[in-house]
Amino acid sequence: MRKPGTKVLISLGLIAAAIAILVVAATMRQGATIHYYTTTSEFLDRAPAYINKPVRVNGKVVPGSLERVASDGPANLRFVLGDSVHHTLPVHYRGTALPDAFREGADVVVEGVYLPTGVLEARQILAKCPSKYEAAPANR
């Protein structure tokens, strides 16, 4: 004869196993894994390991570095990605759309491939939204 809580324990175990399988399936699609981003400094510290690999790098568009290259097709621009430690990474982007918040000084995440030439060839640019809830200056 079974103990009274056996069915409940078996049911909870099956539910936990199903949730674990769903989590693994969602994060491991056909060789893709969850990959957030590295800062410009972290990336440059290990740059040789990233050559010809897909990467995501976070930083600010260095003021004065944004150069729009003339082209008949989609957006074609070059800029430098930097961080607070003064590490910089040249970026080249050819794409159809830029985020509205993309500008010099903007905080962005660049997705692309790091080339042996030391340039990040971007395929997507994600601009972080500036905080709209900043503290008001104190008027005392």
N, C-alpha and C positions, 0 to 999 in steps of 0.2 A: 504494500500500500504506500502511496506517495504522501509526502508531507504537504500540508495545505498551501504553502507558498511556492511550490515547485513550478506550477504553470506560469505564475507571474515572473519568476526569475528567468525561465526559458524565453518568454515573450520579450522581456527587457533585453536579454542577450541578443536575440534576433534583430530587434530594432537597432541596437548599438552597432551590430555588424553591418546592417543595411546602410546606416548613416556613414560609417567608415568607408564602405565601398563607394558610395556616392561622392564623398569628398575626394577620394583618390581619383575616381574617374573624371571629376570636374577639373582637377589640377594637372592631370597627366594626359592631355589629348595628343595623340600622335607625335610624341617626342617634344611637345611644347611643355614648358613648366612655368610656374609663376616666377616672374622676374620683375622686380621693381626697378629701381635705378640706382646708379652710383653718383656721387658728387663728382665734379670736375677733378678735384684733388685725388679722390680715391681712384678714379679712372686712370689719370695720368701716372699714378704710382705703379700701376700694373699694365700700362698701355701695350707693351709687346705681346702680352697674353691675349689681347683682344683683336689683334690684326686679322682682318677678313672675317670677323664674327659679328653677329648682330648684337647691338648694345643699346642701352638707354642711359643717357647722361643728363644730370640736372645741373643747372647753373644759370647765371644771368647773362643776357646779351650785353656785351661790353659796349658802353657808349662810344660812338664814333666808329664802330667797326662794321656797321650794317651797310652793305653795298649791293644794290640791285643791279644785276647784270642784264643788259638788254637782250631780249629774246622775243621771238614771235609767238611762242607757245606759252606753256604754264610759267608760274613764278620761278625765277631763277635768281637766287641770292647767295651771298657769302656773308658770314659774320663770325665773330669770335665769342665763344662761350667761356665765361670765367666764374670764379667764386671768391669768397672772402679771403682766401689765402693767396690770391693773385696767381693762381695757376690758370693758364688759358689754353683753349683747344679750338683750332680753326674748323669751321663747319661750312659745308656746301649743301644747299637745298634746291632741288628741282621738284616742284609739285604743283598741284592745282589749287590748293587753298591754304591760306594762313589764318591762324586764329585772330579774332579781333583784338585780343589783348597783346598780340605780338608787336613789340617795339624795342628800341634800345633801352636797356635797364630792366626789361621784363624778366621775370623768373620763368624759365622754360624747361621742359624735358624734351630732349631730342632723341628720336629713335632712328637708328640707321646702322651702317657698317663702317667700322674703322679701317681705313686704307693704310697700306704700308708707307704711303707718303706722309702720314701724320695728320690727315684730314678725315673728319667724320662726315661721310656721305649720308646725309639725312634723307629718310623717306617719309618721316612724319615729325611735326613739331606740335607739342602740346604746351599751351601757355597756362600757367597757374594764375588763377584769379586773385587780384590783390584783395586784401581784407577790407571789407566795407565797414567793419565795426571797430574802428580804431578809437582809442581814448581821445576825448576832446581836450584841447589844451586848457590848462588851469588858468583861470582869470582871477587871481588873488592879488 
